[in-house]
Amino acid sequence: MKNLKYFLLLGALGLTFGSCNKLVNGYDINPNAPQDAPADQQLTAAELSEGLFMSGEMPRLTGIWSDYFTGSDRQYQGFELYNIGAGDFNSAWANAYATTLAQARLVQSKAQAVNNLRLLGIGQVVEAQIVGSITDLWGDVPYSEALKDAPGKFDPQASVYVAVQTLLDQAITNLPKNGISPGTRDVFYQGTVSSWVAAAHSLKARYYLHVKNYAQAAAEAKLGIASKAGDMLMPYNAATANGKDANPYYDFTTNSRVGYLSAEGPAANPAQGSYAYQLYTSRANAKTNELGRRNYFFINTPASSPNGYAVDLNVVNGAFKVNAAAPLVTYFETQAILAEALARTGDAAGALTALNTLRAYDAATYTAAGTKFTAYTATDFEVGGLLNTTAGQTSGQALLKEILTEKYLGMVGQLEPFNDLRRTNNLIGIPKKSSVSSDIPQRLLYPQSEIDTNPNVPKPIPGLFVKTPVNG
């Protein structure tokens, strides 16, 4: 996946990508291609790299395994059936470490040197988000010794989460203090302190949820992103179909890898669509009609699909169009975290209020004719109620399942639903795609580049279906 603006910027900075354990040193290699740059420019590079990691190759892959999408051609047909090798993760690992984390560290170092605490805090949030994503997906990973000359040790996943929380706390403290705003060099929030502080709280809520600390997750969610206007988005501004700054899903499906990815159902019934697509229809009831949200994420007519698929990603006028911004952490996710955390800590009334806040958001966002998201009541989740017709299911279980399903259907194409599926033991019940596999994939494989160069890689090397420690 290419984002030309991103690569041009990094080329201008003269950066060299390599192992996650090596950081380029020296400034005299080529005076016409300096390896140093102002901290605000390096912030832009870090943010573009992070945005690409969280909206490109990895969410496409985990989106297949989360049954949003279908691997429909060539190697993506193998990914569909969980056939994937360690070498397939080399690029993502290098992007996360050698580009995003390395740049975020440089931003912080330079900001601290001139006591620019606002910029320091922004760099800390960027680092926390990319490191949180790395440990989410791979489990035990290098962190305390990452980016050093010698191969870094692999820290336990739980300790990485603790370190991320500490870093976010530091960021929240630093952000309101003195400093010069990076302005438009900050492609996420243009240096707005209140937006960065809210995003940091939402990320704290996310990572507390991952380790099942539901009380803290609820507390942080209440301090997090408070409206859609506060969403952290990766901007893509291509004006034409072959624009250099196109949304990665659009670019992948219509330019670079035409036909590889769709949202079709099995060969016997392609129009059935992916599991997510099916849910939009099967959830219809007296209070819910998902037509508008379904049509935002998917196209269901071959004539409208760029690749002629019976069900495809909406790259025409929806979530994956050429200039669609990619969500990184949002108000919707924050409210979904709050709803789940309250449900799990016994506050059913609070959880229902948060769920209905999400439904009000849906009603305001997806406005196609016929779409309906009427507020639920407690009786809808009682045994025999509208949302509880499964034998033996308690009202609390029905409420929790509805919250998780709502979150799953509202975050199509993002990384976080894959984390939820693994954390909850697939409570919403997406089907396996491979009949010979024990489960849906539980992690990403350590990349071959790291296996070959870092003797600290865990042994035995965990396979695709081995749960990460916090999910074990």
Secondary structure as the mmCIF struct_conf table of DSSP 4:
data_model
#
loop_
_struct_conf.conf_type_id
_struct_conf.id
_struct_conf.beg_label_comp_id
_struct_conf.beg_label_asym_id
_struct_conf.beg_label_seq_id
_struct_conf.end_label_comp_id
_struct_conf.end_label_asym_id
_struct_conf.end_label_seq_id
HELX_RH_AL_P HELX_RH_AL_P1 LEU A 4 LEU A 13
TURN_TY1_P TURN_TY1_P1 GLY A 14 GLY A 14
TURN_TY1_P TURN_TY1_P2 CYS A 20 ASN A 21
BEND BEND1 TYR A 27 TYR A 27
BEND BEND2 ILE A 29 ILE A 29
TURN_TY1_P TURN_TY1_P3 PRO A 31 ASN A 32
BEND BEND3 ALA A 33 ALA A 33
BEND BEND4 GLN A 35 GLN A 35
HELX_RH_AL_P HELX_RH_AL_P2 ALA A 39 SER A 55
BEND BEND5 GLY A 56 GLY A 56
HELX_RH_AL_P HELX_RH_AL_P3 GLU A 57 TRP A 65
TURN_TY1_P TURN_TY1_P4 SER A 66 ASP A 67
BEND BEND6 TYR A 68 PHE A 69
STRN STRN1 THR A 70 GLY A 71
BEND BEND7 ASP A 73 ASP A 73
TURN_TY1_P TURN_TY1_P5 ARG A 74 ARG A 74
HELX_RH_AL_P HELX_RH_AL_P4 GLN A 75 GLU A 80
TURN_TY1_P TURN_TY1_P6 LEU A 81 TYR A 82
HELX_RH_3T_P HELX_RH_3T_P1 ALA A 86 PHE A 89
HELX_RH_AL_P HELX_RH_AL_P5 ASN A 90 ALA A 94
HELX_RH_PI_P HELX_RH_PI_P1 ASN A 95 LEU A 101
HELX_RH_AL_P HELX_RH_AL_P6 ALA A 102 ALA A 113
TURN_TY1_P TURN_TY1_P7 VAL A 114 ASN A 115
HELX_RH_AL_P HELX_RH_AL_P7 LEU A 117 TRP A 138
BEND BEND8 GLY A 139 ASP A 140
STRN STRN2 VAL A 141 PRO A 142
TURN_TY1_P TURN_TY1_P8 SER A 144 LEU A 147
BEND BEND9 LYS A 148 ALA A 150
HELX_LH_PP_P HELX_LH_PP_P1 PRO A 151 LYS A 153
STRN STRN3 PHE A 154 ASP A 155
HELX_LH_PP_P HELX_LH_PP_P2 PRO A 156 PRO A 156
HELX_RH_AL_P HELX_RH_AL_P8 GLN A 157 ASN A 174
TURN_TY1_P TURN_TY1_P9 LEU A 175 PRO A 176
BEND BEND10 LYS A 177 ASN A 178
HELX_RH_3T_P HELX_RH_3T_P2 GLY A 183 ARG A 185
BEND BEND11 ASP A 186 ASP A 186
TURN_TY1_P TURN_TY1_P10 VAL A 187 GLY A 191
HELX_RH_AL_P HELX_RH_AL_P9 VAL A 193 HIS A 210
TURN_TY1_P TURN_TY1_P11 VAL A 211 LYS A 212
HELX_RH_AL_P HELX_RH_AL_P10 TYR A 214 LYS A 222
TURN_TY1_P TURN_TY1_P12 LEU A 223 LEU A 223
BEND BEND12 GLY A 224 GLY A 224
BEND BEND13 SER A 227 SER A 227
HELX_RH_3T_P HELX_RH_3T_P3 LYS A 228 GLY A 230
STRN STRN4 MET A 232 MET A 234
BEND BEND14 THR A 240 THR A 240
TURN_TY1_P TURN_TY1_P13 ALA A 241 ASN A 242
TURN_TY1_P TURN_TY1_P14 LYS A 244 ASP A 245
HELX_RH_AL_P HELX_RH_AL_P11 PRO A 248 ASP A 251
HELX_RH_PI_P HELX_RH_PI_P2 PHE A 252 SER A 256
BEND BEND15 ARG A 257 ARG A 257
TURN_TY1_P TURN_TY1_P15 VAL A 258 GLY A 259
BEND BEND16 TYR A 260 TYR A 260
STRN STRN5 LEU A 261 SER A 262
TURN_TY1_P TURN_TY1_P16 ALA A 267 ALA A 268
HELX_RH_3T_P HELX_RH_3T_P4 PRO A 270 GLN A 272
HELX_RH_AL_P HELX_RH_AL_P12 TYR A 275 SER A 282
TURN_TY1_P TURN_TY1_P17 ARG A 283 ARG A 283
STRN STRN6 ASN A 285 ASN A 285
TURN_TY1_P TURN_TY1_P18 ALA A 286 LYS A 287
STRN STRN7 THR A 288 ASN A 289
HELX_RH_AL_P HELX_RH_AL_P13 LEU A 291 PHE A 297
STRN STRN8 PHE A 298 ILE A 299
TURN_TY1_P TURN_TY1_P19 PRO A 302 SER A 304
BEND BEND17 SER A 305 SER A 305
TURN_TY1_P TURN_TY1_P20 PRO A 306 ASN A 307
BEND BEND18 ALA A 310 VAL A 311
STRN STRN9 ASP A 312 LEU A 313
BEND BEND19 VAL A 316 GLY A 318
TURN_TY1_P TURN_TY1_P21 ALA A 319 PHE A 320
BEND BEND20 LYS A 321 LYS A 321
TURN_TY1_P TURN_TY1_P22 VAL A 322 ASN A 323
HELX_LH_PP_P HELX_LH_PP_P3 ALA A 324 ALA A 325
STRN STRN10 ALA A 326 VAL A 329
HELX_RH_AL_P HELX_RH_AL_P14 TYR A 331 ARG A 344
TURN_TY1_P TURN_TY1_P23 THR A 345 GLY A 346
HELX_RH_AL_P HELX_RH_AL_P15 ALA A 348 THR A 365
TURN_TY1_P TURN_TY1_P24 ALA A 369 GLY A 370
STRN STRN11 LYS A 372 PHE A 373
HELX_LH_PP_P HELX_LH_PP_P4 THR A 374 TYR A 376
HELX_RH_3T_P HELX_RH_3T_P5 ALA A 378 PHE A 381
BEND BEND21 GLU A 382 GLU A 382
TURN_TY1_P TURN_TY1_P25 VAL A 383 GLY A 384
BEND BEND22 GLY A 385 GLY A 385
TURN_TY1_P TURN_TY1_P26 LEU A 386 LEU A 387
BEND BEND23 THR A 390 THR A 390
TURN_TY1_P TURN_TY1_P27 ALA A 391 GLY A 392
HELX_RH_AL_P HELX_RH_AL_P16 SER A 395 GLY A 410
BEND BEND24 MET A 411 MET A 411
TURN_TY1_P TURN_TY1_P28 VAL A 412 GLY A 413
BEND BEND25 GLN A 414 LEU A 415
HELX_RH_AL_P HELX_RH_AL_P17 GLU A 416 ARG A 423
TURN_TY1_P TURN_TY1_P29 THR A 424 ASN A 425
BEND BEND26 ASN A 426 ASN A 426
TURN_TY1_P TURN_TY1_P30 LEU A 427 ILE A 428
HELX_LH_PP_P HELX_LH_PP_P5 ILE A 430 LYS A 432
BEND BEND27 LYS A 433 LYS A 433
TURN_TY1_P TURN_TY1_P31 SER A 435 VAL A 436
BEND BEND28 SER A 437 ILE A 440
BEND BEND29 ARG A 443 ARG A 443
HELX_LH_PP_P HELX_LH_PP_P6 LEU A 444 PRO A 447
HELX_RH_AL_P HELX_RH_AL_P18 GLN A 448 THR A 453
TURN_TY1_P TURN_TY1_P32 PRO A 455 ASN A 456
BEND BEND30 VAL A 457 VAL A 457
BEND BEND31 LYS A 459 PRO A 460
HELX_LH_PP_P HELX_LH_PP_P7 ILE A 461 PRO A 462
TURN_TY1_P TURN_TY1_P33 LEU A 464 PHE A 465
BEND BEND32 VAL A 466 VAL A 466
HELX_LH_PP_P HELX_LH_PP_P8 LYS A 467 THR A 468
HELX_RH_3T_P HELX_RH_3T_P6 PRO A 469 ASN A 471
#
